[in-house]
């Protein structure tokens, strides 16, 4: 099984997928093997079909989790084992349209005021003001802030792409005030407080 796992991981890496994708796909293949108590390359197409029905009807897993199982399975059987099974054309996770919860500016201010730790509060304010993902906000560096052009450089965002987002004057002013209290480099919001000697 170890050699098989290595082969799957290498195939996923060669495909150029995001770092977390191979592990999610490997976990999906591993869960199926545990379900049938045998190696995944010994599972037949009909068993795979029943497994996805089990995930849908009994486990009632979320749409995002079903996508991970489907992608991992499809990649493993079609790419690694060269088994283009027709069952993969049948599996279509239900797409539920949900409206996002939208907070009013006052509600956002109230929530952020509850965060006592200065670094955490400022990080959340930057995430909100610039429309960043959590990981993007926590990994901001001092050099990513461009006050002349009023831009923030986001490194390795979704799909591993860099991009620029606009920076309004108010968050920039807050950032400057924050910087007077915490001047560690290169990270704006380091995991631990480090002395930089500046």
C-alpha angles and dihedrals in degrees: 000000000000092000090047092050090050091051092050091047091050092048091050091048092050088052088063097238126165114276095254095048097073092053092048090049092047090050090052091053091045093052091052091050090051091049092056095032094232142082114293093235088063094056115107127223094252090053090051089052091051090047092057090047087052091052091049101041107028106024093033090202121191121269092249092053091048089053090054092050091046095047093045092048095044093049093047097048100034101036107025100032097026093231109140096192119190091224090079090065089057099052111091117160113224111257111219116196109217126177112232121243106254117199122207117242089253091053090050091050090049092051094047091048088062091062104093100184109088096213093049092046093050092047091052091047091054091047091051097042095048099036093241131162115246094254091047092054096047092050098052115132128207089246090057092071113086107186093176094059094027092235138131119212112221112204123209096352124165112342088011093285128144119224143166125240127191120260118210122216096249096057089045091054090048090049092052091051090048091049090060089062098039119030103165118143146253094004123062092206106024119192091235130025109256129186111239099180092234 
